[in-house]
Amino acid sequence: MRIHIATDHAGLEFSQDLQAHLTAQGHQVIDHGPSSYDPLDDYPSFCINAASATVRDQEAGVEALGLVFGGSGNGEQIAANKVTGARAALVWNVSTAELARDHNNANVISIGARQHSVDEVKLFVDTFISTPFTGEERHVRRIAQLAEYETTGAIAGQQVD
């Protein structure tokens, strides 16, 4: 699987450790930055690039997921979710990693590097990658509604103010 990774300065060490872990598992890892530590870096472009590449790959039929890291993971999730077609979920335990895929078919996850150990992050990421989307009708319907709103600003048959 192709894995797109991005971070800010707070997640740089996690990103590097995780890239080695994922490469050892046979995944193709693409690093969207940063390439060096800068405590004043701006993460939005890194995370947007990782999410955009994930969506492009998926649209082209390439099996791909995205991972973004920051101090809390919140800003990185927000940045990734600005990309049309990205469904980025904030993950803070194994259950949220499973549900991100199982119920939401998330294609990007965000993790707070200052909140977890490297081993925890590896477990969350491995869980996310290995968990399939259930494809249950209710989840498919809800994801379609989100995509419809994202592109049209409306959800057919639903009141959106």
N, C-alpha and C positions, 0 to 999 in steps of 0.2 A: 504494500500500500504506500502511496505517496503521502507524506506528512509535511504540512507547511507550518513552520514555527516562527513566532515573533515574540519580542519581549521589550521591556524597558530595562534600565540599569539594574533595578531590584531583582529581576528575574534572569539576568544574564548567566550566572553560574548554574542555575537550574536548567536553563535552556541548553547549555553546553553538555551537562551531565546527561540530560534526557536525549539529546541527539545521539550520543554514543550508545546509550541503552537501546534506542529504537533502531539504529543502524545495525547493531549486533543481532537484533531480531529479524533483520532482512528488509526493513522498511527503507524506502528512499526518502531521505529527509532534506527538505529545502529550507534554508535559514533566510528569513527576510529581515534580519537585523535586530539589534545593532551588532556590529562586528567587534566593537571594543567598548570598554566601560567608560561612560560619561554620565556623571550624576545629574547633569542638566539636559539629558536627551529628551526628545519629544516622541512618545510611543505611538501616537495615532497613525502616522504613515506606515510604520512597521506592521501594526496589527491590521490595518486596512489592506495592505499588500498581501499579507498571509491569508486573510479571509477572501479577498478577490481571487487569488490564485486557487484556493480551495474550490470556490464556486465555479470558476472557469474549468478546472479539471473535471469536476463532477458533471458539468454540462457537456463536456467532450467525451464522457463515458469512462473517465479515468477514476479508479477507486482512490479517493483522497479525503483527508480530514485535516483540520487545522487546530493548532494549539497556540494560545497566547498567554503570556505571563506578565505579571507586574507585582507591585507590593501587595495590593489587595486583590487584584484581578478585576476590580470593578470598571475602571477606566478602559482597560483593554477589551473587556466584554462590550462596553458601549461602543468603542471604536469599531470592533468587528461587526457589530450589528448595524452599522451604517451602510454596509455593503448589501445591495439588493441580492437576495438569495441566501445570505448568510443567516444561520440560526445558531447564535453563540450562547452557550449556557455557562453560568458561573458554577464551578464545581468545587466543593469543599469536603466531600467524603465519597466513599464508594457508592453509596446509594444515589447521590446526585449525578455521579458519572454514569451509572446504569440508566437512570431515568432520562438523562439528557438524550441518550440514543433510543431507548426503549419506547418512550412516549412522545418525545419531541423531534426525533430524527435530527438532532443537532449535528451540524457539520463542523462546528468549531467549539472548543471549550476554553474557558479562561480560568486560571488558577492563581491565587495569591501566593507568591513565593515567600513572603514574610510570614505566612500563616502555617506553613507545612514543612516537614522534612523532605529531603530528596527522595527517600524511600516511599513516603506517603504519596508524593507526586507521581512517582513511577507506577504505583498501584492504581491511582486514579486514572492515569493515562492508559495503562494497559487494559483496565476495565472498560473505559470509553471505547477504545479501539475494538475490543473483542465483543462488545454487546451489539447485537443486531437490532434494527428497528422492527417492531412487531408487525407493523402494517395494519394494525387493527383499524377498522373503519372510522371510529371516533377520533383517533389520532390523525389519520389521513385527512379527515374532514377539517379538523382544527388547523392543521398545518396549511391546508389549501386556503382557509379563510385568512390566515396571516399573510400568505403570499398575495392573495387578491387585494387585501388592504394595502400592502406594500406597493403594489403597482397601480392601483386605481383610487385609493383613498376611501374605498367602500367595501362592504361585505354584503353580497346579494342576500336579500331576505332578512337581514339583521339591521337593527338600529345602531348606527355609529354617529355619535354627535360631533 
